[in-house]
Amino acid sequence: MSATAAPDTGPGATLMDDLGFDSAVLGRGLPPEVEALIAAAGLVRQDRAQAEPLLLKARALAPSHPATLIALYRFHFYGHRLREAREVARESLGIARAALLPADHPDPVAADLPPISDEQARFDAAVRFYLFTLKGFAYLNLRLGDIDVGRAALQELRRLDPQDRVGGAVLAVVLARVELGQAADADDSEEDDDSRARSQGRLPHRGWGNA
């Protein structure tokens, strides 16, 4: 997983620097103009020709703010544009990773993240943003047939979240299906796979040990 985050020089940069990444993940520090663009895109989300330019403009104004990344990711994901969603997830991982490492780290992309505590995985907004993004990135790679990348992302998720606080263990079922040549249906989602696995008794309890 490699990603580079463009420096945020838009109107949200100073606010986000002042508040910190944790606060930004919770939606704070978003300039009213950017918030209005995201809201307007939501009203016309079924029309890609109208919605996408609004979201791209929002992203250009606040390129490193989690809200613009989340909005663009959801727009592509629920529009079944999985490759585009994966690219947003890739960029989000780079931005989140940089936020979780010391500010003076020379290479936040290549660095291993420090160990994450179970409390952080449960309650720390920035950490949970990274873990959920990693989960989505793994899932999208599996769906798109990039099994090695998806497997590596799952291994990293398991290392960082061994108690499965973000529900990543269910993707082990997706990985097993893909490795057996049973591609997921076009309308599948992470939640669909979770529900199906539980109904079939494959995940009686949440956690990596039961996947």
Order of alpha helices (4+ residues) and beta strands (2+ residues): alpha-alpha-alpha-alpha-alpha-alpha-alpha-alpha-alpha-alpha-alpha
